[in-house]
Amino acid sequence: MDDSSCLAWSDVDTVETISLASLDINSCVDIPKQVDQTEDTSEIYLPPELMEKIVGYFDGKSLLKFKQLSKTCDDIANNALRYNKLWKKFCLGEIPKKYLIDLFTKQCDKNIPFESLLEIHYEAAYQKWVQWQNPVFKLIYIGQHNFLGLNGVVKIVCHELDVMIVFPNFMYSFTLTKNQISGKYYVLSGYSKSCKSDELVVLNPRPVMNQEGRDNDVFITCHERHSNLCPLHNTVYEVHDGNMREHYTGKLVDVDMNSYTNICCWVRETWYEWHSNIDSNVIMGHLCPHLSFILFTSVIHGLIISRNQINSILIHGIYKNTCIIARSWLKKKYTGTSAIFIYTNILFVGTLNGFLLAYRLHCMDDLINLKDKNILLEKKLDMGQINLFDIIDFDDVKALVVASTNSVLWIKID
């Protein structure tokens, strides 16, 4: 273990946005001073054709603001966008690729190949990206469910507005539902079914219609006995295993895969390995004795984060064959880290004494050495030790699903 080794993130995590400093939107458009004021076409001082040409020079944030000024401005922008793939340009130019993949994974109904994504997908991703860049987060409680006698939550898997809560022997589905009159969200209970104790439930990277032909197999299970049977690459048992490793010990503890990256990662108690379909017979992995307590695994971010017996944090670079140990990661008042989730450039942390924290990540050092200046959220939850996270980022809602041992909390983020 090399404590001084450093992981380099593959993408630049801060991208400067170039805006039209010389263009004053308000000088072109007269914004109504009252909310109920009827829109007048005289508010546009320039011909719409000229405005459409000017819109083509906007950066992403300026374009979003322009569209929100009035219906006329929105129409002008939409006409300009009809013949130009500006949202794709903005996304690829302003958002690091791994963060964009994060957004697409949550936003798209299915994992559509990059080359097949439409402007509507890029626009939704860009809007979400801007929303997540708020300097502070406001929390709104949506709902809570308590579970007794089920030996604790072991996994949370979110897909669109659906959430699967996994226990050692049962799985419960829930849906975040919007009241069309009030506009508020509430949690609706769904079905439940039994599962085996050695099953790892994950989000299917390539869902297909099930045998009944009604629903997609969004949530699937990975088994210890067939731990290298990968739905991403449609492998048979032996293909993802390659040659036997003499140093392999321990059971399967986590699995992550993503079709945009075309990579899957299998994490065991002392060893992890990752595969793509480029050369699936080649074993690419890392030996480490501190993988039994996994907090976070992501092939998108290229990270596995675990905790050792003395509550030090270990950050493993999936593709770098390196790991870093952070012995004093959190302040003493937080007691210790018990849950981690990274979404785009935001690190969510749950603590042993119930604190919910969020940090902005600008570079790898911000993950290794947490800084007070980057904190976005500090909230003490009345649910005891926080064990698991996942994110809902779909339609018009951003929400955290947070689990303690026997309760799950839905929290909307504004």
C-alpha positions in Angstrom: 0.0 0.0 0.0 1.5 3.3 -1.1 0.0 6.1 1.0 1.7 8.8 -1.1 0.5 7.5 -4.5 -1.9 9.7 -6.3 -4.7 8.9 -8.7 -5.2 11.1 -11.7 -8.7 11.6 -12.8 -9.1 10.9 -16.5 -11.2 13.9 -17.2 -10.7 17.6 -16.4 -13.1 18.3 -13.6 -13.3 22.0 -14.0 -14.2 23.5 -17.3 -14.3 27.3 -17.8 -17.5 28.4 -19.7 -17.0 31.1 -22.3 -19.8 33.6 -22.3 -20.7 36.5 -24.5 -19.6 39.3 -22.2 -20.3 41.9 -24.9 -23.9 40.8 -25.3 -26.5 42.1 -22.8 -29.6 39.9 -23.1 -31.7 42.5 -21.3 -30.8 45.1 -23.8 -32.3 42.9 -26.5 -35.4 41.8 -24.6 -37.6 43.9 -22.4 -38.5 41.7 -19.4 -42.1 42.2 -18.1 -42.0 43.9 -14.7 -45.0 42.0 -13.4 -45.7 38.3 -13.4 -49.2 38.6 -14.8 -48.3 41.2 -17.4 -49.5 40.1 -20.9 -46.6 39.4 -23.3 -46.3 42.0 -26.0 -44.4 41.3 -29.2 -43.0 44.8 -29.0 -40.6 43.7 -26.3 -38.3 42.4 -29.0 -36.2 45.3 -30.4 -34.4 43.1 -33.0 -35.9 41.1 -35.8 -36.4 37.4 -34.7 -34.2 36.2 -37.6 -31.3 38.3 -36.2 -32.0 37.1 -32.7 -31.8 33.5 -33.8 -28.4 34.2 -35.2 -27.3 35.9 -32.0 -28.6 32.9 -30.0 -26.2 30.7 -31.9 -23.3 32.5 -30.1 -24.6 32.0 -26.6 -23.0 29.7 -24.1 -25.2 27.1 -22.4 -26.0 29.1 -19.3 -26.9 32.2 -21.3 -29.1 30.2 -23.5 -31.0 28.7 -20.6 -31.5 32.2 -19.1 -32.7 33.5 -22.5 -35.3 30.8 -22.9 -36.7 31.6 -19.5 -37.3 35.3 -20.2 -40.5 34.9 -22.1 -42.4 32.7 -24.5 -41.2 34.7 -27.4 -37.6 34.2 -26.3 -38.2 30.5 -25.9 -39.7 30.3 -29.4 -36.7 32.2 -30.9 -34.3 29.8 -29.1 -36.1 26.7 -30.2 -36.1 27.9 -33.8 -32.4 28.5 -33.6 -31.8 25.1 -32.0 -33.8 23.3 -34.7 -30.9 23.5 -37.1 -28.0 23.5 -34.7 -27.0 20.8 -32.2 -26.0 23.4 -29.6 -27.0 21.4 -26.5 -24.7 18.5 -27.6 -21.9 21.1 -28.2 -22.5 22.6 -24.8 -22.5 19.3 -23.0 -19.4 18.0 -24.7 -17.5 21.3 -24.3 -18.5 22.1 -20.7 -19.2 18.9 -18.8 -16.4 16.3 -18.2 -17.3 13.0 -19.9 -17.7 10.9 -16.7 -20.2 13.5 -15.3 -22.1 13.5 -18.5 -22.3 9.7 -18.4 -23.6 9.9 -14.8 -26.4 12.3 -16.0 -27.3 10.1 -19.0 -27.4 7.0 -16.9 -30.0 8.6 -14.6 -31.9 10.6 -17.3 -32.4 8.2 -20.2 -35.1 5.5 -20.2 -32.6 3.0 -21.6 -28.9 3.2 -22.0 -29.0 4.6 -25.6 -25.6 4.6 -27.3 -23.9 8.0 -27.4 -24.2 8.3 -31.2 -28.0 7.8 -30.9 -28.7 10.4 -28.2 -30.9 13.3 -29.3 -30.7 17.0 -28.6 -33.6 16.6 -26.1 -31.3 14.2 -24.1 -28.4 16.7 -24.1 -30.7 19.6 -23.2 -32.1 17.7 -20.2 -28.6 16.6 -19.1 -27.3 20.2 -19.4 -30.2 21.6 -17.4 -29.6 19.0 -14.7 -25.9 19.7 -14.6 -26.5 23.4 -14.0 -29.0 22.6 -11.3 -26.5 20.4 -9.5 -23.9 23.3 -9.5 -25.9 25.3 -6.8 -23.6 26.5 -4.1 -25.9 25.2 -1.3 -28.6 22.5 -1.1 -32.0 22.8 0.4 -33.6 19.6 1.6 -37.3 18.8 1.6 -38.5 15.6 3.2 -40.7 13.4 1.0 -41.3 10.3 3.0 -39.9 7.6 5.2 -40.5 3.8 5.6 -39.4 1.8 8.6 -38.6 -1.9 8.3 -38.3 -4.2 11.4 -37.0 -7.7 11.7 -35.3 -7.8 8.2 -31.6 -7.7 9.3 -30.9 -4.4 7.7 -30.8 -2.8 4.3 -28.0 -4.1 2.1 -28.5 -2.3 -1.2 -30.5 0.6 -2.8 -30.9 0.7 -6.5 -32.6 3.6 -8.2 -33.9 3.7 -11.8 -35.8 6.8 -13.0 -38.4 7.3 -10.2 -38.3 3.6 -9.1 -36.3 2.5 -6.1 -35.5 -1.1 -5.1 -34.7 -1.6 -1.4 -32.8 -4.8 -0.9 -32.6 -6.8 2.4 -30.7 -10.1 2.9 -33.9 -12.1 2.0 -36.4 -9.7 0.5 -36.6 -6.9 -2.1 -39.2 -4.1 -1.9 -40.0 -1.7 -4.7 -41.1 1.9 -4.3 -42.0 4.7 -6.8 -41.6 8.4 -6.3 -44.9 9.8 -7.5 -46.0 13.4 -8.2 -49.4 14.7 -7.1 -50.6 16.5 -10.3 -52.7 19.0 -8.3 -50.2 20.1 -5.6 -47.0 19.3 -7.5 -45.6 17.6 -4.5 -43.9 14.1 -4.5 -44.8 11.2 -2.3 -43.6 7.6 -2.0 -45.8 4.8 -3.4 -45.2 1.2 -2.3 -44.9 -1.4 -5.0 -44.3 -5.2 -5.1 -42.0 -7.3 -2.9 -40.3 -10.6 -3.5 -37.9 -12.9 -1.9 -34.2 -13.2 -2.8 -31.2 -15.3 -1.8 -28.7 -14.1 0.7 -25.8 -14.4 -1.8 -27.5 -12.3 -4.5 -26.2 -8.9 -5.4 -28.9 -6.7 -6.9 -27.7 -4.3 -9.6 -29.2 -2.0 -12.3 -29.3 -3.9 -15.5 -27.0 -2.0 -18.0 -28.9 -3.5 -21.0 -32.5 -4.2 -20.0 -34.6 -6.4 -22.3 -38.2 -7.5 -22.1 -38.9 -10.3 -19.7 -40.6 -13.5 -20.6 -44.1 -12.1 -19.9 -43.3 -9.3 -22.4 -44.7 -6.6 -20.1 -41.8 -5.0 -18.3 -38.1 -4.5 -18.7 -35.7 -6.5 -16.4 -34.4 -3.3 -14.9 -33.2 -4.8 -11.6 -31.1 -8.0 -11.9 -29.1 -10.2 -9.6 -25.5 -11.3 -9.7 -24.6 -14.6 -7.9 -21.5 -15.7 -6.2 -21.7 -19.1 -7.9 -21.7 -17.4 -11.3 -19.9 -14.2 -10.4 -18.4 -13.7 -13.9 -21.6 -14.2 -15.9 -21.9 -10.6 -17.2 -25.2 -9.3 -18.7 -23.2 -6.3 -20.1 -21.1 -8.5 -22.4 -23.4 -11.6 -22.6 -20.5 -13.9 -21.5 -20.5 -17.5 -20.6 -19.1 -18.5 -17.2 -15.5 -18.9 -18.1 -14.9 -16.0 -20.4 -14.7 -13.2 -17.8 -12.6 -15.4 -15.5 -9.5 -15.9 -17.6 -6.8 -17.8 -15.7 -7.3 -18.7 -12.1 -5.6 -16.4 -9.6 -3.7 -18.2 -6.8 -4.1 -15.2 -4.5 -7.9 -15.0 -5.0 -9.8 -15.4 -1.8 -13.0 -14.1 -0.4 -16.6 -13.8 -1.5 -18.1 -11.4 -4.1 -19.0 -8.1 -2.3 -20.0 -5.7 -5.0 -20.6 -5.4 -8.8 -20.9 -2.3 -11.0 -21.2 -2.0 -14.8 -22.2 0.6 -17.3 -22.9 0.3 -21.0 -21.7 3.8 -21.8 -18.2 2.9 -20.6 -18.6 -0.7 -21.7 -16.9 -1.8 -18.5 -17.9 -4.1 -15.6 -16.1 -4.4 -12.3 -16.4 -7.4 -9.9 -15.2 -6.7 -6.3 -14.2 -9.5 -3.9 -13.0 -9.3 -0.4 -9.3 -9.2 -1.3 -9.3 -8.5 -5.1 -11.2 -6.6 -7.7 -11.1 -7.0 -11.5 -12.6 -5.1 -14.4 -13.5 -6.2 -17.9 -14.5 -4.8 -21.3 -15.4 -6.6 -24.4 -12.2 -5.4 -26.1 -10.2 -8.4 -24.7 -12.3 -10.1 -22.1 -9.7 -12.9 -21.6 -7.3 -10.4 -20.0 -7.5 -9.9 -16.3 -7.2 -6.3 -15.1 -7.4 -5.8 -11.4 -5.8 -5.1 -8.1 -5.0 -7.0 -5.0 -5.9 -5.3 -1.7 -6.7 -6.7 1.8 -9.1 -3.9 2.5 -12.0 -4.6 0.2 -14.4 -6.4 2.5 -16.2 -3.3 3.6 -17.1 -1.5 0.3 -18.7 2.0 0.5 -18.8 2.9 -3.2 -18.0 1.3 -6.5 -18.2 3.2 -9.9 -16.8 2.2 -13.2 -17.9 5.7 -14.5 -15.7 7.4 -12.0 -13.1 4.7 -12.0 -13.2 4.4 -8.2 -13.7 1.9 -5.4 -13.9 3.4 -1.9 -13.7 1.1 1.1 -13.2 1.3 4.8 -10.9 -0.7 7.1 -11.3 -1.8 10.7 -10.1 1.4 12.2 -12.4 3.5 9.9 -9.7 4.8 7.6 -10.9 5.5 4.0 -9.2 3.7 1.1 -9.6 5.1 -2.4 -8.8 2.6 -5.1 -8.3 3.6 -8.7 -9.9 0.9 -10.7 -7.9 1.5 -13.9 -4.7 2.7 -12.1 -3.9 -0.4 -10.0 -3.2 2.0 -7.0 -4.9 2.9 -3.8 -4.6 5.8 -1.3 -5.4 5.7 2.4 -6.9 8.6 4.2 -6.6 8.1 8.0 -8.3 11.4 9.1 -10.8 11.9 6.4 -13.7 13.4 8.5 -13.7 15.7 11.6 -14.0 14.0 14.9 -17.6 15.3 15.5 -18.8 13.1 12.6 -17.4 9.9 14.4 -16.6 8.1 11.1 -17.7 7.4 7.6 -20.4 4.8 7.1 -21.8 5.6 3.5 -20.5 7.2 0.4 -22.0 8.1 -3.0 -20.5 10.2 -5.8 -22.7 11.8 -8.4 -21.2 14.1 -11.0 -18.8 16.4 -9.1 -20.6 15.9 -5.8 -19.5 13.6 -2.9 -22.3 12.6 -0.5 -21.1 11.2 2.9 -23.1 9.5 5.6 -21.6 9.2 9.1 -21.8 6.8 12.0 -23.7 9.3 14.1 -26.2 10.3 11.4 -24.7 13.3 9.7 -25.5 13.8 6.0 -22.7 15.7 4.2 -22.1 16.9 0.6 -18.9 18.3 -0.9 -18.1 19.8 -4.2 -15.2 18.0 -5.9 -13.0 20.1 -8.2 -10.0 17.7 -8.4 -8.8 14.4 -7.0 -7.2 16.1 -4.0 -10.7 17.4 -2.9 -11.7 13.7 -2.5 -8.5 12.7 -0.7 -8.5 15.7 1.6 -12.0 17.0 2.3 -12.1 20.8 2.6 -14.6 23.0 4.5 -14.7 25.5 1.6 -16.2 22.8 -0.6 -19.0 21.8 1.7 -22.5 22.1 0.2 -24.6 20.4 2.9 -24.4 19.4 6.6 -27.5 18.0 8.1 -28.0 15.8 11.2 -30.7 13.2 10.4 -32.8 11.6 13.1 -32.2 8.0 11.9 -29.0 6.8 13.5 -26.1 5.5 11.5 -26.4 6.1 7.7 -25.6 3.0 5.8 -26.4 3.5 2.1 -27.2 6.1 -0.5 -28.5 6.4 -4.1 -29.7 9.3 -6.2 -32.9 9.9 -8.1 -32.3 12.4 -10.9 -35.1 12.1 -13.3 -37.8 14.4 -14.8 -38.1 17.5 -12.6 -37.0 15.9 -9.3 -33.6 15.4 -7.7 -33.7 13.3 -4.5 -31.5 11.3 -2.2 -32.6 7.9 -0.9 -30.9 7.3 2.4 -30.9 4.2 4.5 -30.1 3.3 8.1 -30.3 -0.2 9.4 -34.1 -0.4 9.5 -35.4 2.7 7.8 -35.3 4.5 4.4 -35.7 8.2 3.9 -36.6 10.0 0.7 -35.2 13.6 0.6 -35.8 16.1 -2.3 -32.9 18.4 -3.1 -33.6 22.0 -4.2 
